[in-house]
């Protein structure tokens, strides 16, 4: 079973930066997509933030130019560099990945890491 663990959350001031990391472990054969979602307080659903697939990246409009997603294929990790943070970026951030493990296709989520942007 593939497991994802996020790290790097915390408190930042508006305009500040944080870097989130996510590590995948287990009997992984290949990872197709790694991405980040977030869920703000009071929000019913998780919101897409950023995705990396191969050499292609995609971002939600509100984070374009501020967030950068990067992946280390050898280590099965994905990072999210968040700059110029805004209070509306406050949320629980979740790492997600899909691909193939020893039993077949997998679709995994991490437990989430809190990000608070406040002065």
C-alpha distances in whole Angstrom, upper triangle without the diagonal:
4,6,10,13,17,20,24,25,28,32,34,37,38,38,36,33,29,26,23,20,16,14,10,8,6,7,8,11,13,13,16,17,16,18,20,21,23,25,28,30,31,29,27,25,23,25,24,25,24,22,22,21,22,26,26,26,27,28,29,33,33,31,33,35,33,30,28,24,24,21,20,18,19,17,14,16,18,21,24,27,29,33,36,34,36,36,34,31,30,27,23,21,18,16,14,12,12,12,10,7,8,8,10,10,8,10,9,11,13,15,18,21,24,27,31,34,37,40
4,7,10,14,17,20,22,25,29,30,34,35,35,32,29,26,23,19,16,12,10,7,6,5,7,7,10,11,10,13,14,13,15,16,18,20,22,26,28,29,27,26,23,21,22,21,22,20,18,18,18,19,22,23,23,24,25,26,30,30,28,29,31,30,26,24,21,20,17,17,15,16,14,11,13,15,18,20,24,26,29,32,31,32,33,31,28,27,24,21,18,15,12,11,9,9,10,9,7,10,10,11,10,7,8,7,9,10,13,15,18,22,24,28,31,34,37
4,7,10,13,17,18,22,25,27,31,32,32,30,26,23,20,16,14,10,8,6,5,6,10,10,13,14,12,15,14,13,14,15,16,18,20,23,25,27,25,24,22,19,21,20,20,19,18,18,19,20,23,23,22,23,24,25,29,29,26,28,30,28,24,23,19,19,16,16,16,16,14,11,12,13,16,18,22,23,27,30,28,30,30,28,25,24,21,18,16,12,10,10,9,11,12,13,11,13,14,15,13,10,10,7,7,7,9,12,15,18,21,25,27,31,34
4,7,10,14,15,18,22,24,27,28,28,26,23,19,16,13,10,6,6,5,7,9,12,11,15,14,12,14,13,10,11,12,13,15,17,20,22,24,23,22,20,17,18,17,17,16,15,16,17,19,21,21,20,20,21,22,25,25,23,25,26,24,20,19,16,16,14,14,14,15,12,10,9,10,12,14,18,20,23,26,24,26,26,25,22,21,18,15,12,9,7,8,8,11,13,14,13,16,17,17,15,12,10,7,6,5,8,9,11,15,17,21,24,27,30
4,7,10,12,15,19,21,24,26,26,23,20,17,14,11,8,5,5,7,9,12,15,15,18,17,15,17,16,13,13,12,14,15,17,19,21,24,22,22,20,17,19,18,17,17,17,17,19,21,23,23,21,22,21,22,26,25,22,24,26,23,20,19,16,16,14,15,16,17,13,11,10,10,12,13,16,18,22,24,22,24,24,24,20,19,17,13,11,9,8,10,11,14,16,18,17,19,20,21,19,15,14,10,8,5,7,8,9,13,15,19,21,25,28
4,7,8,12,15,17,21,22,22,20,17,13,11,7,6,4,7,9,12,15,18,17,20,19,17,18,16,12,12,10,12,12,15,17,19,22,21,21,19,16,17,16,15,15,15,16,19,21,22,22,19,20,19,20,23,22,19,21,22,20,16,16,14,14,14,15,16,17,14,12,10,9,9,10,13,14,18,21,19,21,21,20,17,16,14,11,8,7,7,10,12,16,18,20,20,23,24,23,21,18,16,12,10,6,7,6,6,10,12,15,18,21,24
4,6,9,13,15,18,20,20,17,14,11,9,6,5,6,9,12,14,18,21,20,23,22,19,21,19,15,14,12,14,14,16,18,19,23,22,23,21,18,19,18,16,16,17,18,21,23,23,23,21,21,20,21,24,22,19,22,22,19,16,16,14,15,15,15,18,19,15,14,11,11,9,10,12,13,16,19,17,20,20,20,16,15,14,11,10,10,10,13,15,19,21,23,23,26,27,27,25,22,19,16,13,10,10,8,6,9,10,14,16,19,22
4,7,10,11,15,17,17,14,11,7,6,4,6,9,12,15,18,21,25,23,26,25,22,23,21,17,15,13,15,14,16,17,19,23,22,24,22,19,19,19,16,16,18,19,22,24,24,24,21,21,20,20,23,21,18,20,20,17,14,15,14,15,15,16,19,20,17,17,13,12,9,9,10,11,13,16,14,17,17,18,15,14,13,12,10,12,12,16,18,22,24,26,26,29,30,30,28,25,22,19,16,13,13,10,7,9,9,12,13,16,19
4,7,9,13,15,16,13,10,7,7,6,9,11,14,17,20,23,26,25,28,27,24,25,22,18,16,13,13,12,14,14,16,19,19,21,20,17,17,17,15,16,18,20,23,25,25,25,22,21,19,19,21,19,17,19,20,16,14,15,15,17,18,19,22,23,20,19,16,14,12,10,11,10,13,15,12,14,14,15,12,10,10,9,8,11,12,16,19,22,25,28,28,31,32,31,29,25,23,19,16,13,12,9,5,5,5,8,10,13,16
4,7,10,13,14,12,10,8,10,9,12,15,18,21,23,27,30,29,32,30,27,28,25,21,19,16,16,14,15,14,15,19,20,22,21,19,19,20,17,19,21,23,27,29,29,28,25,24,22,21,23,20,18,21,21,17,16,18,18,20,21,23,26,27,24,23,19,18,15,13,13,12,14,15,12,14,13,15,12,10,10,10,11,14,16,19,22,26,29,32,31,34,35,35,32,29,26,23,19,16,15,12,8,6,5,6,8,11,13
4,7,10,12,9,10,8,11,12,15,18,21,24,27,30,34,32,35,34,30,31,28,24,22,18,18,15,16,15,15,19,20,23,22,20,20,21,19,20,23,25,29,31,31,30,26,25,22,22,23,20,18,21,21,17,16,19,20,22,24,25,29,30,27,26,22,20,17,15,14,12,13,13,10,12,11,13,11,9,11,12,13,16,18,22,25,29,32,35,35,38,39,38,36,32,29,26,23,20,18,15,11,8,6,5,6,7,9
4,7,8,6,7,7,11,12,16,19,22,26,28,32,35,34,36,34,31,31,28,24,22,19,19,16,17,16,17,20,21,24,24,21,20,21,18,20,23,25,28,30,29,28,25,24,21,21,21,18,16,19,18,14,14,17,19,21,23,25,29,30,27,27,23,21,17,15,13,10,10,10,8,9,9,12,10,9,12,14,14,18,20,23,26,30,33,36,36,39,40,40,37,33,31,28,24,22,21,17,14,11,8,6,5,6,8
4,6,5,8,10,14,16,19,22,26,29,32,36,39,37,39,37,34,34,31,27,24,21,21,18,19,17,18,21,22,25,25,23,22,23,20,22,25,27,31,33,31,30,27,26,22,21,21,18,16,19,18,15,16,18,21,23,26,28,31,33,31,30,26,24,20,17,15,12,11,9,7,8,8,12,11,11,14,16,17,21,23,26,29,33,36,39,39,43,44,43,40,37,33,31,27,25,24,20,17,14,11,8,5,5,5
4,5,8,11,15,17,20,23,27,30,33,37,40,38,40,37,34,34,30,27,24,21,20,18,19,16,18,21,21,25,24,22,20,21,18,20,24,26,30,32,30,29,25,24,20,19,19,15,14,17,16,12,14,17,20,23,26,28,32,34,31,31,27,24,20,17,15,11,9,7,5,5,6,10,9,10,14,17,17,21,23,26,29,33,36,39,40,43,44,43,40,37,33,31,28,26,25,21,18,15,12,10,6,6,6
4,7,10,14,16,20,23,27,30,33,37,39,37,39,36,33,33,29,26,23,20,21,19,20,19,20,23,23,27,26,23,21,21,18,19,23,25,28,30,28,27,23,22,19,19,18,14,13,15,13,10,12,15,18,21,24,27,30,32,30,30,26,23,19,16,13,10,7,4,5,6,9,12,11,13,16,19,18,22,23,26,29,32,35,38,39,43,44,43,39,37,34,31,28,26,26,22,20,17,14,12,9,10,10
4,7,11,13,17,20,24,27,30,34,37,35,37,34,31,31,28,25,22,19,20,18,20,19,20,24,24,27,26,23,21,21,18,19,22,23,27,29,27,26,23,22,19,19,19,16,14,16,14,11,12,14,17,19,22,24,28,30,27,27,23,21,17,14,11,8,6,5,5,8,10,13,11,12,15,17,17,20,21,25,27,31,33,37,37,41,42,41,38,35,32,30,27,24,24,20,17,15,12,11,8,10,10
4,7,10,13,17,20,24,27,30,33,31,33,31,28,28,25,21,19,16,18,16,19,18,20,24,23,26,25,22,20,19,16,16,19,20,24,26,24,23,20,20,17,18,18,16,13,15,13,9,9,11,14,16,19,21,24,26,24,23,20,17,13,11,7,5,4,6,6,10,12,14,11,12,14,16,15,18,18,22,24,28,30,33,34,37,38,37,35,32,29,27,24,22,22,18,15,14,11,11,9,12,13
4,7,10,13,17,20,23,27,30,28,30,28,25,25,22,19,17,14,15,14,17,17,19,23,22,25,23,20,19,18,15,15,18,19,22,24,23,22,19,19,17,18,19,16,13,15,15,11,10,11,12,14,16,18,22,23,21,20,17,14,10,8,6,5,7,9,8,11,13,14,11,12,13,13,12,15,15,19,21,25,27,30,31,34,35,34,32,29,26,23,20,18,18,15,12,11,8,10,10,13,15
4,7,10,13,17,20,24,26,24,27,24,21,22,19,16,14,12,14,14,17,18,21,24,23,25,23,19,18,17,14,13,15,16,19,21,20,20,17,18,16,17,19,17,14,15,15,12,9,9,10,11,13,15,18,19,17,17,13,11,7,6,4,6,8,12,11,14,16,17,13,14,14,14,11,13,13,16,18,22,24,27,27,31,32,31,29,26,23,21,18,16,17,14,11,12,10,13,13,16,18
4,7,10,14,17,20,23,21,24,22,19,20,17,13,12,10,12,12,15,16,19,22,21,23,20,17,16,15,12,12,14,14,18,20,19,19,16,17,15,17,19,18,14,16,17,14,11,10,9,10,12,14,16,18,15,14,11,8,5,5,6,8,11,14,13,16,17,17,13,13,13,11,9,10,9,13,15,19,21,24,24,27,29,28,25,22,20,17,15,12,13,10,8,10,9,13,14,17,20
4,7,10,13,17,20,18,21,19,16,18,15,11,11,10,13,14,17,19,21,25,23,24,22,18,18,16,14,13,13,14,16,18,18,19,16,17,17,18,21,20,17,19,19,16,13,12,10,10,10,11,13,15,12,11,7,6,4,6,9,11,14,18,17,19,20,20,16,17,15,13,10,10,9,12,13,17,19,21,21,24,26,25,23,20,18,15,13,11,13,11,10,12,12,16,18,21,24
4,7,10,14,16,15,17,16,13,15,13,9,10,9,12,14,17,19,22,24,23,23,21,17,17,16,14,13,13,13,15,17,18,18,16,17,17,19,22,22,19,20,21,19,15,14,11,11,9,10,12,13,10,8,5,5,6,9,12,14,18,21,19,22,23,22,18,18,16,14,10,9,6,9,10,13,15,18,17,21,22,22,19,16,15,12,10,8,10,10,10,13,14,18,20,23,26
4,7,10,13,12,15,14,12,15,13,10,12,12,15,17,20,22,25,27,26,26,23,20,20,19,17,16,15,14,16,17,19,19,18,20,20,22,25,25,22,23,24,22,19,17,14,12,10,10,11,11,8,6,4,7,9,12,15,17,21,24,23,25,26,26,22,22,20,17,14,12,9,10,10,13,14,16,15,18,20,20,18,15,14,11,11,9,12,12,13,16,18,21,24,27,30
4,7,10,8,11,11,9,12,12,10,12,13,16,18,21,24,26,28,26,26,23,20,21,19,18,17,15,14,15,16,19,19,19,20,21,23,26,27,24,25,26,25,21,19,15,14,11,11,10,11,8,6,6,9,12,15,18,20,24,27,26,28,29,28,24,24,21,18,15,13,9,9,8,10,11,12,11,14,16,16,15,12,11,9,10,9,12,13,15,19,20,24,26,30,33
4,7,7,11,11,11,14,15,13,15,17,19,21,24,27,29,31,29,29,26,23,24,22,22,21,19,18,18,19,21,23,22,24,25,27,30,30,28,29,30,28,25,23,19,17,14,13,12,12,9,8,9,12,15,18,21,24,27,31,29,32,32,31,28,27,24,21,19,16,13,12,11,12,12,12,10,12,14,15,15,12,13,11,12,11,14,16,17,21,23,27,29,33,36
4,6,9,11,12,15,16,15,18,19,21,24,26,29,31,33,31,30,27,25,26,25,25,23,21,20,20,20,23,25,25,26,27,29,33,33,31,32,33,32,28,26,22,21,17,16,14,14,12,10,13,15,19,22,25,27,31,34,33,35,35,34,31,30,27,24,21,18,15,14,12,13,12,11,8,9,11,13,13,11,13,11,13,13,16,18,20,24,26,30,33,36,39
4,7,9,11,14,16,16,19,21,24,26,28,32,34,36,34,32,29,27,28,26,27,25,22,21,20,20,23,25,25,27,29,31,34,35,33,33,35,34,30,28,24,22,18,17,15,14,13,11,14,17,21,24,27,30,33,37,35,38,38,37,33,33,30,27,24,21,18,16,14,13,11,9,5,6,8,10,11,10,13,13,15,16,19,21,24,27,30,33,36,39,42
4,6,7,11,13,13,17,19,21,24,27,30,33,34,32,31,28,25,26,24,24,22,19,17,16,16,20,21,22,24,26,28,31,32,30,30,32,31,27,25,21,19,15,14,11,11,11,9,12,15,18,21,25,27,31,34,33,35,36,35,31,31,29,26,23,19,16,14,11,10,8,6,4,6,9,10,10,9,11,11,14,15,19,21,23,26,28,32,34,38,41
4,7,10,13,14,18,21,23,27,29,33,35,37,34,33,30,27,28,25,25,23,20,18,16,15,19,20,22,24,26,28,32,33,31,31,32,32,28,26,22,20,16,15,11,12,12,10,14,16,20,23,26,29,33,36,35,37,38,37,33,34,31,28,25,22,18,16,13,11,8,5,5,6,9,9,10,10,13,14,17,18,22,24,26,29,31,35,37,40,43
4,7,10,11,15,18,21,24,27,31,34,35,32,31,28,25,25,22,22,20,16,14,12,11,15,17,18,20,23,25,29,30,28,28,29,29,25,22,19,17,13,13,9,10,11,9,12,14,18,20,24,27,30,33,32,35,36,34,31,32,29,27,23,20,16,14,10,9,6,5,7,10,12,10,9,10,12,13,16,17,21,22,24,28,29,33,35,38,41
4,6,7,11,14,17,21,24,27,30,32,29,28,24,21,21,18,19,16,13,11,9,9,13,14,15,17,19,21,25,26,24,24,26,25,22,19,15,14,11,11,8,11,11,8,10,11,15,17,21,23,27,30,29,31,32,30,27,28,26,23,20,17,13,11,7,6,4,6,8,12,14,12,10,9,10,11,13,15,19,19,21,25,26,29,31,35,38
4,7,10,14,16,20,23,27,30,31,28,27,23,20,20,17,17,14,11,9,6,7,11,11,12,14,17,19,23,25,23,22,24,24,21,18,15,14,11,13,10,13,14,11,12,12,16,17,21,23,26,29,28,30,32,30,26,28,25,23,20,17,14,11,7,6,5,8,11,15,15,13,10,10,10,12,14,16,20,20,22,25,26,30,31,35,38
4,7,10,13,16,20,23,26,28,24,24,20,17,16,13,13,11,7,6,5,8,11,10,10,11,14,16,19,21,19,19,21,21,18,15,12,12,10,12,11,14,14,11,11,10,13,14,18,20,23,26,25,27,28,26,23,24,22,20,17,14,11,8,5,6,7,11,13,17,18,15,12,11,10,11,12,14,18,18,19,22,23,26,27,31,34
4,7,10,14,17,20,24,25,23,22,19,15,15,12,11,9,6,6,7,9,12,11,10,11,12,15,18,19,17,17,19,19,15,13,9,9,8,10,10,13,13,9,8,7,10,11,14,16,20,23,22,24,25,23,20,21,19,17,13,11,7,6,4,7,9,13,14,18,19,17,14,12,10,10,10,11,15,14,16,19,19,23,24,28,31
4,7,10,14,17,20,22,19,19,16,12,11,8,8,6,4,6,9,12,13,12,9,9,10,11,15,16,14,14,17,16,12,11,8,10,10,13,13,17,15,12,10,8,9,9,13,14,17,20,19,20,22,19,16,18,16,14,10,8,6,5,6,9,12,16,18,21,22,20,17,14,11,11,10,11,14,12,14,16,16,20,21,25,28
4,7,10,13,17,19,16,17,13,10,9,7,5,5,6,9,12,15,16,14,11,11,10,10,14,14,12,14,16,14,11,11,9,11,12,15,16,19,17,14,12,9,9,8,11,12,15,18,16,17,18,16,13,14,12,10,7,6,5,6,9,12,15,19,20,24,24,23,19,16,13,12,10,10,12,10,11,13,13,16,17,21,25
4,7,10,14,15,12,13,10,6,5,4,5,7,9,12,15,18,19,17,14,12,11,10,13,13,12,14,17,15,12,13,12,15,15,19,20,23,21,18,15,13,12,11,14,13,16,18,16,16,17,14,11,12,9,8,6,5,6,8,11,14,17,21,22,26,26,24,20,18,14,12,10,10,12,9,11,12,12,15,17,20,24
4,7,10,12,10,11,9,5,5,7,7,10,12,16,19,22,22,20,17,15,13,11,14,13,12,15,18,15,13,15,14,17,18,21,23,25,23,20,18,15,14,12,14,13,16,17,14,14,14,11,9,9,6,5,4,6,9,11,14,17,21,24,25,29,28,27,24,20,17,15,12,11,11,8,9,9,9,12,14,17,21
4,7,8,6,8,6,5,6,9,10,13,16,19,22,25,26,24,21,18,16,13,16,14,14,18,20,18,16,18,18,21,22,25,26,29,26,24,21,19,18,16,18,16,18,19,16,15,13,11,10,9,5,5,7,8,12,13,17,20,23,26,27,31,30,29,25,22,19,17,13,13,12,9,10,10,10,12,14,17,20
4,6,5,8,9,8,8,12,12,16,19,22,25,28,29,26,23,20,17,15,16,14,15,18,21,18,17,20,20,23,24,27,29,32,29,27,24,21,20,17,18,16,18,18,14,13,11,8,8,6,4,6,9,11,15,17,20,23,27,30,31,34,34,32,29,26,22,20,17,16,15,12,12,10,10,10,12,14,18
4,6,9,10,10,12,15,16,19,22,26,28,32,32,30,27,24,21,18,20,17,18,22,24,21,20,23,23,26,28,30,32,35,32,29,27,24,23,20,22,19,21,20,17,15,12,10,11,8,7,8,11,14,17,19,23,26,30,33,33,36,36,35,32,28,25,22,19,18,16,13,13,11,11,11,13,14,18
4,6,9,11,12,16,17,21,24,27,30,33,34,32,28,25,23,20,21,19,20,24,26,24,23,26,26,29,30,33,35,37,35,32,29,27,26,23,25,22,24,23,20,17,15,12,13,12,10,11,14,16,20,21,25,27,31,34,34,38,36,35,32,29,25,24,20,20,18,16,16,14,15,14,16,17,21
4,6,8,9,13,15,18,21,24,27,30,31,28,25,22,19,16,18,16,18,21,24,22,21,24,23,26,28,31,32,35,33,30,27,25,24,21,23,21,23,22,19,17,15,12,13,12,9,11,13,14,17,18,22,24,28,31,32,35,34,33,29,26,23,21,18,18,17,15,16,14,15,15,17,19,22
4,7,9,13,16,19,21,25,26,30,31,29,26,23,21,18,20,19,20,23,26,25,23,25,24,27,28,31,32,35,33,29,27,25,25,23,25,23,26,26,22,21,19,16,16,15,12,12,14,14,18,18,21,23,27,29,30,33,32,31,27,24,21,20,17,18,17,15,17,16,17,18,20,22,26
4,6,10,13,16,17,21,23,26,28,25,22,19,17,15,17,17,18,21,24,22,21,22,21,24,25,28,29,31,30,26,24,22,22,20,23,21,24,24,21,20,19,15,15,14,12,11,12,12,15,15,18,19,23,26,27,30,29,27,24,21,18,17,14,16,15,14,16,16,17,18,20,22,26
4,7,9,12,14,18,20,23,24,22,19,16,14,12,15,15,15,18,21,19,17,19,18,20,21,24,25,28,26,23,21,18,18,16,19,18,21,21,19,18,17,14,13,13,10,9,9,9,11,11,15,17,21,24,25,28,27,26,22,19,16,14,12,13,13,11,13,13,14,16,18,21,25
4,6,10,12,16,18,22,22,19,16,13,11,9,11,11,12,14,18,16,15,16,16,19,20,23,24,27,26,23,21,18,17,15,17,16,18,19,17,16,16,12,11,12,10,10,9,10,12,12,15,17,21,24,26,30,29,27,23,21,17,16,14,15,15,13,14,14,14,16,17,20,24
4,6,8,12,14,18,18,16,13,10,8,6,10,11,10,12,16,15,13,14,13,16,17,20,21,25,23,20,18,15,15,13,15,15,17,18,17,17,17,14,12,14,12,12,10,10,10,10,13,15,18,22,24,28,27,25,21,19,16,15,13,14,16,14,15,16,15,18,18,22,25
4,7,11,14,17,17,14,11,8,6,5,9,9,7,9,12,11,9,10,9,13,15,18,20,23,22,19,17,13,12,10,12,11,14,15,13,14,15,13,10,12,11,12,9,10,10,11,13,16,19,23,25,29,29,27,23,21,17,16,14,15,16,13,14,14,13,16,16,20,23
4,7,10,13,13,11,7,6,4,6,10,11,8,9,12,11,8,8,7,10,12,15,17,20,19,16,14,11,10,8,11,11,14,16,15,16,18,16,13,15,14,14,11,11,10,10,12,14,17,21,23,27,27,25,22,19,17,16,14,15,17,15,15,17,15,18,19,22,25
4,7,10,10,8,5,5,7,9,12,14,12,12,14,14,11,10,7,9,10,13,14,18,17,14,13,10,10,10,13,14,17,19,19,20,22,20,17,19,17,17,13,12,10,9,10,12,14,18,20,24,24,22,19,17,14,14,14,15,18,16,17,19,18,21,22,26,29
4,6,7,6,4,7,9,12,15,17,14,14,15,16,12,10,7,7,7,11,11,15,15,12,11,8,10,10,13,15,18,21,21,23,25,23,20,22,20,19,16,14,12,11,10,11,13,16,19,22,24,21,18,17,15,15,15,16,20,18,19,21,21,24,24,28,31
4,6,5,6,9,12,15,18,20,18,17,19,19,16,14,10,10,9,12,11,14,15,13,13,11,13,14,17,19,22,25,24,26,28,26,23,25,24,22,19,17,14,12,10,10,11,14,17,21,22,19,16,15,14,15,16,18,22,21,22,24,24,27,28,32,35
4,5,8,11,15,18,20,23,20,19,20,21,18,15,12,10,9,11,9,13,14,12,13,12,14,16,18,21,23,26,27,29,31,29,26,28,27,26,22,20,17,15,13,13,12,15,18,21,22,20,17,17,17,18,19,21,24,24,25,27,27,30,31,34,37
4,7,10,14,17,19,21,19,17,18,19,16,13,11,9,9,11,11,14,16,14,14,13,14,15,17,19,21,24,25,28,30,28,25,28,27,26,22,21,18,17,15,16,16,19,21,24,26,24,21,21,20,21,22,23,26,25,25,28,27,30,30,33,36
4,7,10,14,16,18,16,14,16,17,15,12,10,10,11,13,13,17,18,16,16,13,15,15,16,18,20,23,23,26,28,26,23,26,25,25,21,20,17,16,15,15,16,19,22,26,27,24,21,21,19,20,21,22,25,24,25,26,25,28,28,32,34
4,7,11,13,15,13,11,12,14,11,9,7,8,10,13,14,18,18,16,15,12,12,12,13,15,17,19,20,22,24,22,20,22,21,21,18,17,15,14,14,15,17,20,23,27,28,25,22,21,19,19,19,20,23,21,22,23,22,25,25,28,31
4,7,9,12,10,9,11,13,11,10,9,11,13,17,17,21,21,19,17,14,14,12,14,15,17,18,18,20,22,20,17,20,19,20,16,16,15,14,15,16,18,22,24,28,29,26,23,21,19,19,19,20,22,20,21,22,21,23,23,27,29
4,6,8,7,6,9,10,8,8,9,12,14,18,19,23,23,20,18,14,14,11,12,12,14,15,15,16,18,16,14,17,17,17,14,15,14,14,16,18,20,24,26,30,31,28,25,23,20,20,19,19,21,19,19,20,18,20,20,23,26
4,6,6,6,10,11,10,11,12,15,17,21,23,26,25,23,20,17,16,13,14,13,15,15,14,15,16,13,12,15,15,16,14,15,15,15,17,19,22,26,28,32,32,30,26,24,21,21,19,20,21,18,19,19,17,19,18,21,24
4,6,5,9,10,10,12,14,17,20,24,26,29,28,26,24,20,18,15,16,14,15,14,14,14,16,13,13,16,16,18,17,18,18,19,21,23,26,30,32,36,36,33,30,28,25,24,23,23,25,22,22,21,19,20,19,21,24
4,6,9,8,9,12,14,18,21,25,27,30,29,27,24,20,18,15,14,12,12,12,11,10,12,10,9,13,14,16,15,17,18,20,22,24,27,31,33,37,37,35,31,29,26,25,23,23,24,20,20,19,16,17,15,18,20
4,6,5,6,9,11,14,18,21,23,27,25,23,21,17,15,11,11,8,9,9,9,10,12,11,9,12,13,15,13,15,16,18,20,23,26,29,31,35,35,33,30,28,24,23,21,21,22,19,18,17,14,15,14,17,20
4,5,6,8,11,14,17,21,23,26,26,24,21,17,15,12,12,10,10,11,12,13,16,14,12,16,17,19,16,18,18,19,21,23,26,29,32,35,36,34,30,28,26,25,23,23,25,21,21,20,18,19,18,20,23
4,6,8,11,14,18,21,23,26,26,25,22,18,16,12,11,10,9,9,11,13,16,16,14,17,19,21,18,20,20,22,23,26,28,31,34,37,38,36,33,31,28,27,25,25,27,23,22,22,19,20,18,20,22
4,7,10,13,17,20,23,26,25,23,20,17,14,10,8,6,5,6,8,10,13,13,11,14,16,18,16,18,18,20,22,25,28,31,33,37,38,36,32,30,27,26,24,23,24,21,19,18,15,16,14,17,19
4,7,10,14,17,20,22,21,20,17,13,10,7,5,4,6,8,9,11,14,14,11,14,15,16,13,15,15,17,18,22,24,27,29,33,34,32,29,26,24,22,20,19,21,18,16,16,14,15,14,18,20
4,7,10,13,16,19,18,17,14,10,8,6,5,7,8,12,12,15,18,17,14,17,17,17,14,15,14,16,17,20,22,25,27,31,32,30,27,25,23,21,20,19,21,18,17,18,16,18,17,21,23
4,7,10,13,16,15,13,11,7,6,5,6,9,12,15,15,18,20,19,15,18,17,17,13,13,11,13,13,16,18,21,23,27,28,26,23,21,19,18,17,16,19,16,16,18,16,19,19,23,25
4,7,10,12,12,11,9,6,5,7,8,11,14,18,18,21,23,22,19,21,20,19,16,15,12,14,13,16,17,20,22,25,27,25,23,21,19,18,17,17,20,18,18,20,19,22,22,25,28
4,6,9,9,7,6,4,6,9,11,15,17,21,21,24,26,25,21,23,22,20,16,15,12,12,11,14,14,17,18,22,24,22,20,18,17,16,16,16,19,18,18,21,20,24,24,28,31
4,6,5,6,5,6,8,12,14,17,20,24,24,27,29,28,24,26,25,23,19,18,14,15,13,15,15,17,18,20,23,22,20,19,19,17,18,17,20,20,20,23,23,26,27,30,33
4,5,5,7,8,11,15,17,20,23,27,27,30,32,31,27,28,27,25,21,19,15,15,12,13,12,14,15,18,20,19,18,17,17,16,18,18,21,21,22,25,25,29,30,34,36
4,6,8,11,13,17,19,23,26,29,29,32,34,33,30,30,29,27,23,21,17,17,15,16,15,15,15,17,20,20,19,18,19,18,20,19,23,23,23,27,27,31,32,35,38
4,5,9,11,15,17,21,24,28,27,30,32,31,27,28,26,24,21,19,15,15,14,15,15,16,15,17,20,20,19,18,18,17,17,16,19,20,20,23,24,28,29,33,35
4,7,10,14,17,20,23,27,26,29,30,29,25,26,24,21,18,16,12,12,10,11,11,13,12,15,18,17,16,14,14,13,14,14,17,17,18,22,22,26,28,32,34
4,7,10,13,16,20,23,22,25,27,26,22,23,21,19,15,13,10,11,10,13,13,15,15,19,21,20,18,16,15,13,13,12,15,15,15,19,19,23,24,28,31
4,7,10,13,16,20,19,22,23,23,19,20,18,16,13,11,8,10,10,13,14,17,18,21,23,22,19,17,15,14,13,12,15,14,14,17,17,20,22,25,28
4,6,10,13,16,16,19,21,20,16,17,17,15,12,12,9,12,13,16,18,21,21,25,26,25,23,20,18,16,15,13,16,14,13,15,14,18,18,22,25
4,6,10,13,12,15,17,17,13,14,14,13,10,11,10,12,14,17,20,23,24,27,29,27,24,22,19,17,15,14,16,13,12,13,12,15,16,19,22
4,6,10,10,14,16,16,13,15,15,15,12,14,13,16,18,21,23,26,27,31,32,31,28,26,23,21,19,17,19,16,14,15,12,15,14,18,20
4,7,7,10,12,13,9,12,13,14,12,14,14,17,19,23,25,29,30,33,35,33,30,27,25,23,20,18,19,16,14,13,10,12,11,14,17
4,5,9,12,13,11,13,15,17,15,18,18,21,23,26,29,32,33,37,38,37,34,31,28,26,24,22,23,19,17,16,13,13,11,14,15
4,7,10,11,10,13,15,18,17,20,21,23,26,29,32,35,37,40,41,40,37,34,31,29,26,25,25,21,19,17,13,13,10,12,13
4,7,8,7,9,12,14,14,17,19,22,24,28,31,34,35,39,40,38,35,32,29,27,24,22,22,18,16,14,10,9,7,9,11
4,5,5,8,11,14,14,18,20,23,26,29,32,36,37,41,41,40,36,33,30,28,25,23,23,19,17,14,11,9,6,8,10
4,5,6,9,13,14,18,20,23,27,30,33,37,38,41,41,40,37,34,30,28,25,23,22,18,16,13,10,7,5,6,9
4,5,8,12,13,16,19,21,25,28,31,35,36,39,39,38,34,31,28,26,23,22,21,17,16,13,10,9,8,9,12
4,6,9,10,13,15,18,21,25,28,31,33,36,36,35,32,29,25,23,20,19,18,14,13,11,8,7,7,10,13
4,7,9,13,16,18,22,25,29,32,33,36,36,35,32,29,25,23,19,18,16,13,11,8,5,5,5,8,12
4,6,9,13,16,19,22,26,29,30,33,33,32,29,25,22,19,16,14,13,10,8,6,5,7,9,12,15
4,7,10,13,17,20,24,26,27,30,30,29,26,23,19,16,13,11,9,6,5,4,6,9,11,14,18
4,7,10,14,17,20,23,24,27,27,26,23,20,17,14,11,9,9,5,5,6,7,10,13,16,20
4,6,10,14,17,20,20,24,24,23,20,16,13,10,7,6,7,4,7,9,11,14,16,20,23
4,7,11,14,17,17,21,21,20,17,14,11,8,6,5,8,7,9,12,13,17,19,23,26
4,7,11,14,15,18,18,17,14,11,8,6,5,6,10,10,12,15,17,20,22,26,29
4,7,10,11,15,16,14,11,8,6,5,7,9,13,13,16,19,20,24,26,29,33
4,7,9,13,13,11,7,5,4,6,9,12,15,16,19,22,24,27,29,33,36
4,7,10,11,8,6,5,7,9,12,15,18,20,22,26,27,31,32,36,39
4,7,8,5,4,6,9,11,14,17,20,22,25,28,30,33,36,39,43
4,5,5,6,6,10,11,14,16,20,22,24,28,30,34,36,40,43
4,6,9,9,13,14,18,19,22,25,27,31,33,37,40,43,46
4,7,8,12,14,17,19,22,25,28,31,34,37,40,43,47
4,6,10,13,16,19,22,24,28,31,33,37,39,43,46
4,7,10,14,17,20,22,25,28,30,34,36,40,43
4,6,10,13,16,18,21,25,27,30,33,36,40
4,7,11,14,15,19,22,24,27,29,33,37
4,7,10,12,15,19,21,24,27,30,34
4,7,8,12,15,17,21,23,27,30
4,5,9,12,15,18,21,24,28
4,7,10,13,17,20,23,26
4,7,10,13,16,19,23
4,7,10,13,16,19
4,7,10,13,16
4,7,10,13
4,6,10
4,7
4
